[in-house]
């Protein structure tokens, strides 16, 4: 599903990543034969998850081709994997000390993979990466381990005609809907009987969508997935009064008939077919919805009291500790970070360019362009998923708790259990 490609997916590999981490820590002390000499040219292996994404794969391939043509010292050899099996391939290769020199990494996994010893820090690029959106530069314990060409932003998708018909204010980046305005809008639309549900929050998605899509609401209420002062405990953040308030709102959206407990696997299609009036989804919906409607509105996140929030972080690029030619891998990463490549990949994937200079090269994302609003949301409202090795486990626990709450579980009981499990798991990270 392309929507989930944009945000990345920890999915099934989350537990595998954590379980293999312990056995592969310190793997950087050994190297694999992933950089080989061919006629005086060192060959650098490179892996990507984009086997099923022809647009992004073509864009990345063009960067690789230009690097290979620019010099004769190194040759990057690209291998593409299907996204569904990519994380498993990486963790298996890490356990066997056979990682490629260069690889792409789902941003939420970076801290876990760095802690596990899969990734080497990126050095000497602070000036360049300082110009990137913060959400596109992945860090762990103060060191940079990966950077990405793009990000995406969560948005409320609706239509100007819907807002006008039901007397709902059109929100702006400076004046988003308040919680009261949002619920009032839901009630107006529900009472009209014109839609199956007023809203679709993509509850039919699974995996990484749940923390990516719903923890921003939790954070807007004032809660969080974990305490970010030291990342040791989720107590208070995930089960305090503000988190309980979020849980009651989330469950209430279904109880009051404002959304389905479990939506369809394609909420964008339901929105375009008139089944729902409001869609909580990502900037990736812009292309299909604009083709369908000429009055589509991409509204900012609701302010539930602690400010509007959206998730951040997508696919990034880094180097492994197994690479036998780290200098070559570093040279490629520096070459590939140029604004023109950021612009190329972002344009071909319809995503938010990571730098201002690259955005200026992509008319839709340039200041005043039709997609500039997504870049503004990303800059102003992004909260990164916790940059801790325990994030994959946190993501799984949050999804379970949120689904239980939606299906009638007592919010405090469900969140207390999630906190207990998360705190126990976090102990291994020191």
JOZI-V443365 format. One line per field, one symbol per residue. ss: DSSP state (h for helix, s for strand, l for the rest). psi: psi as a letter, one per 40 degrees, with the letter a starting at -180 (. if undefined). burial: b if it has 9 or more other C-alpha atoms within 8 Angstrom, else e. A space follows every 10 residues. Layout:
ss: ???
psi: ???
burial: ???
//
This chain:
ss: lhhhhhhlll llhhhhhhhh hhhhllhhhl llllssssll sssssssslh hhlhhhhhhh hhhhhhhhhh lllsssssss llhhhhhhhh hhhhhlllll lssssshhhh hhhhhlllss lllllhhhhl lslhhhssss llssssslls sllssssssh hhhhhlllll lllllllshh hhhhhhhhhh hhllllssss llllllllhh hhhhhhhhhh hlllllllll llllllllll hhhhhhhhhh hhhhhlllll llllllhhhh hhlllsssss sshhhhhhhh hhlllssssl llslllllls ssllssssss lllllhhhhh hhhhhhllhh hhhhhhhhhl lsslshhhhh hlllllllll lhhhhhhhhh hsssllllll hhhhhhhhhh hhhhhhllll hhhhhhhhhh hhhhhhhhhl
psi: hdddddeihd adedddddde ddeeieeeei iifehihhfe hhhhihiief degddddddd ddddddddee iedihhhhhh iiddeddddd dddddeffii dhiihhdeed dddddeedii ihieedddee eihdeehhih feiheiiiei iiiiihhaid dddddefhhh iiddgiiidd dddddddddd ddeeididih efeeiibddd dddddddddd eeaidihede fdiehddeea dddddddddd dddddefeii dhaiegdddd ddeedidhhh aieeeddddd ddiefihgii iihedfiiii iihahihaii eehegddddd dddddeeidd ddddddddef ihieiddddd ehddeiheid eddddddddd ehhiihgide dddddddddd ddddddeeih dddddddddd dddddedee.
burial: eeebbbbbbb eebbbbbbeb beebbebbee bbebbeeeee bbbbbbbbbb beeeebbebb bebbeebbee eeebbbebeb bbbeebbbeb bbbbbebbbb bbbbbbbbbb bbbbbbbbbb bbeeeeeebe ebbebbbbbb eeebbbbbbb bbbbbbbbbb ebbbebeeee beeeebbbbe ebeebbbbbb eeeebebbbb bbbbbebbbb bbbbbbbbbb bbbbbbbeee bbbbbbbbbb ebbbbbbbeb bebbeebbbb eebbeebbeb bbeebbbbbb bbbbbeeebb eeeeebbebb bbbbbbebbb bbbbbbbbbb bbbbbbebbb ebbbebbebe bbbbbbbbee bbbbbbebbb bbeebbeebe bbebbebbee bbbbbbbbbb bbbbbbbbbe bbebbbeebe beebbbebbe bbbebbeeee
//
